[in-house]
Amino acid sequence: MTLTDTTPHKNKTLATFLAAVFGAIGLHRFYLVGKKDKWGWLHFITLPLSMMVHYFYFGKPEIVQYGFLLLSFLIAILEALVLGLTPDEKWDARHNSKSGKTSESNWPLALLLVLTLGVGAFVLIAAIARTFDLLYTGGAYG
């Protein structure tokens, strides 16, 4: 086996962390697939798009201004859970087939998944509550 035959080993815990923390800008997609990943760029474009909406619709509720980024964040949380819950054998077959190493998940990944689920549930409930507040009361409660 030569150096050109091997690819870098993709760590499942790191990929899950990147998706949970920096997933709204697609960093996990760039780590796993590379710079040519169209879904990673779609995640990334939500940041400048939200900044443009913020600039042109200043004074509107934040959920309107940063809606694209919030949606990207919620999708990234879901992706983090899917990445973290993927069995090690399937993970290695998909991402580490040519690395020559095997993955072995342990307790930091489990802790990260619990925290990711908690944060994702909190943000989703808060977004739903704020949306209903804006729709039915005109934002009277915030």
N, C-alpha and C positions, 0 to 999 in steps of 0.2 A: 504494500500500500504506500503510495507516495503522498507528499504533502498536498497535492492538488486534488486527491481523492477524498480528503476529509473535509468536513464542514465544522464550524464551531458548534459546540454543544449548547443547546438552548435550555436554560434553567427554567423550570415550570414555576417555581416560587418567585423568581425575578419577573417573569412575564406577568404573573398574577398581580404582583405589586405595581408594576408599571401600568397595567390596565386599571387598577383601583385608584391610583393616585394621579397619574398623568394620562389616563385613557381618553379624557375629553379632547386632547390634542393629538391622539393617535400614536403616542410613543410606543405602546406595546405592539402595535401593528408593524411599525418600522423595525422594532427589535426582532420580531418573528419572521417577517416576510422581506423586508428591505424597503428601499426608497421608491420602488416601482409599484408599491401596493396602493391601488386606487381607494380602498376603504380607509387606509391610514390618512391619505390626503383629504378625504371627505371629512374625517374627524378633525383634521388640522384646520381646514378652511372655516370651521364654525367659529374659531376665535376671531379672526379678522372680520368675519361676517357679523358677529355679535357686536364688535366694536363699531362697525359702520351703522348698524341699527341703533346703537346707543347714541351715536353722534347725531343722526337724523331724527330720532324720536326721543330726544332728551326730555325728561319730565314725565314720560310714560312709566307705568309700573315696571319694576326690574324684571319680572317674569316675562314681560313682552320684549324688553331690550335684550335680555340674555337667553331667550327661549331656545335658540339653536344650540348654544353652548350647553344649556341644561339638558336638552335632549341627547346630545352627544355624550354627556357625563353619565346619564342613566343607561344608555346603551353600553358604555364602557364598563359600568358596574356589572351589568349582565354578562358581558364578555369575560370579565374577571372571574365571575363565579363559574362560568363554563370552562375556562382555562384551568382553574384550580381544581375542579372536580373531575377533570379528564383522568382516566386511569393511566398510570405510568407507562404501561405497555403501549397503549394507544398513542400517548404523547410522544414516546420515543419513535414509534413507527411513522408518525406524521412529521415531527420536527428534528429528530436526531437519528435518522436512518443511516447517515454516513459519518456520524461523529465518532463512532467506536466506543461510546460511553452509554451507560444506562442511567435513568433517573431514579431517584429514591426520595419520595416525599416524606416529610416528617412534621413535627408539631408546629414549626413556624408557619407553614402553609395553612394548617388547620386554624390557627389563631388569626391569620390574615383573612381567611374566608369568613370567619365569624364576624370580624370587624367590618369587612366589606358588606356583608349582608345587613348588618345593623345600620351602617351609614347610608346604604342604598335605600333601605326601607324608610329611614327618617326623611331623606331628601324627597323621595317619591310622595310620601304622605304630606309633607310640607308644600310641595308643588301643587298637589291636588287641592289642598285646603286653600291656598292662596288663589288658585284659579277660580274656585267656587266663590270665594270672597269677592273677587273682582266681578264675576258674572252676576251674582245675585244681590250684592249690596253696593256695588260700585267702588269697592275698596274702603268701606267704612271702618273696617277693623285693622287697617294697617296702612 
